[in-house]
């Protein structure tokens, strides 16, 4: 399923509000590239993803394949700092993604509240 994303420019960071379901590494890669393109279009490197309206059902294979793709496009070198506020139904998938991306030097954090995410983005 395609994921729709609404972007809100907050001056020093951007909020991304996605809606939909992701169930493969190809869909996850397309989603991540859309997030980065949206942030780049607004000339922002800090991204808060309000992920409560998106469901992820990724296998361990999907997570690793996605992380490898992000490594290939040098996401870590792009200077992005990404925090995700997650919904319970996607917590396991997002946690696996966090581990895989952080192991590849991507600044990515899964949070349970927007306050936590803003603090980690150093915006509080």
C-alpha positions in Angstrom: 0.0 0.0 0.0 1.2 3.5 -0.7 1.9 5.7 2.2 0.8 9.4 2.1 2.9 11.9 4.0 1.9 15.4 5.2 4.9 17.7 6.0 4.7 20.6 8.4 7.7 23.1 8.5 8.4 24.1 12.0 11.3 26.4 11.2 14.2 24.4 12.7 12.7 21.0 12.0 10.0 19.4 9.9 7.2 17.2 11.1 6.2 14.3 8.8 2.8 12.8 9.3 2.6 9.5 7.4 -0.6 7.4 6.9 -0.7 3.8 5.6 0.8 0.4 5.9 4.3 -0.8 5.1 4.9 -4.6 4.7 8.1 -4.9 2.7 11.6 -3.5 2.5 10.8 -2.0 -0.9 7.8 -0.1 0.6 10.0 1.0 3.6 12.7 2.2 1.3 10.3 4.2 -0.8 8.8 5.7 2.4 12.2 6.7 3.8 13.2 8.3 0.5 9.9 10.3 0.5 10.7 11.5 4.1 14.2 12.6 3.1 13.0 14.3 -0.1 10.3 16.2 1.9 12.8 17.3 4.5 15.3 18.3 1.8 12.6 20.3 -0.1 12.1 22.3 3.1 15.9 22.5 3.7 15.6 20.8 7.1 18.0 18.1 8.6 15.9 17.4 11.7 12.8 15.3 11.2 10.1 14.4 13.7 7.9 11.6 12.3 4.5 11.3 13.9 4.2 7.6 13.2 1.0 6.8 15.0 -1.0 6.4 11.8 1.3 4.1 10.0 1.6 0.4 10.5 4.8 -1.5 9.8 4.8 -5.3 9.5 8.5 -6.0 8.6 10.4 -9.2 8.9 14.0 -9.2 10.2 15.1 -9.7 6.5 13.1 -6.6 5.4 14.7 -4.6 8.2 18.2 -5.6 7.2 17.6 -5.1 3.5 16.1 -1.7 4.2 19.1 -0.7 6.4 21.5 -1.9 3.7 19.8 0.3 1.1 20.0 3.3 3.4 23.7 2.6 3.8 24.1 2.4 0.0 22.6 5.8 -0.4 24.8 7.2 2.4 21.9 8.3 4.7 24.3 8.6 7.6 26.4 11.1 5.6 23.4 13.3 4.8 23.4 14.8 8.3 19.8 13.9 9.1 18.6 13.4 12.6 15.3 11.5 12.7 13.0 10.8 15.6 9.9 8.7 15.3 7.0 8.7 17.7 5.5 5.2 17.2 2.3 3.5 17.7 2.2 0.3 19.6 1.3 -1.8 16.6 4.6 -0.9 14.9 6.9 -0.7 18.0 8.7 -4.0 17.3 9.4 -3.2 13.6 10.5 0.3 14.5 12.8 -1.0 17.2 14.5 -3.4 14.8 14.8 -0.5 12.3 16.4 1.7 14.9 19.0 -0.9 15.8 19.9 -1.6 12.2 20.2 2.1 11.3 22.1 3.1 14.4 24.5 0.3 13.7 25.1 2.1 10.4 25.7 5.5 12.0 22.3 6.9 11.1 21.0 9.3 13.8 17.6 7.7 14.3 15.6 7.3 17.5 12.3 5.6 18.3 10.3 7.5 21.0 7.0 6.9 22.8 6.2 10.6 23.1 6.6 13.7 21.1 8.4 15.3 24.1 11.0 12.6 24.0 11.4 13.0 20.3 11.8 16.8 20.5 14.3 16.4 23.3 16.4 13.9 21.3 16.3 16.2 18.3 17.6 18.9 20.7 14.6 21.1 20.2 13.1 21.2 23.7 
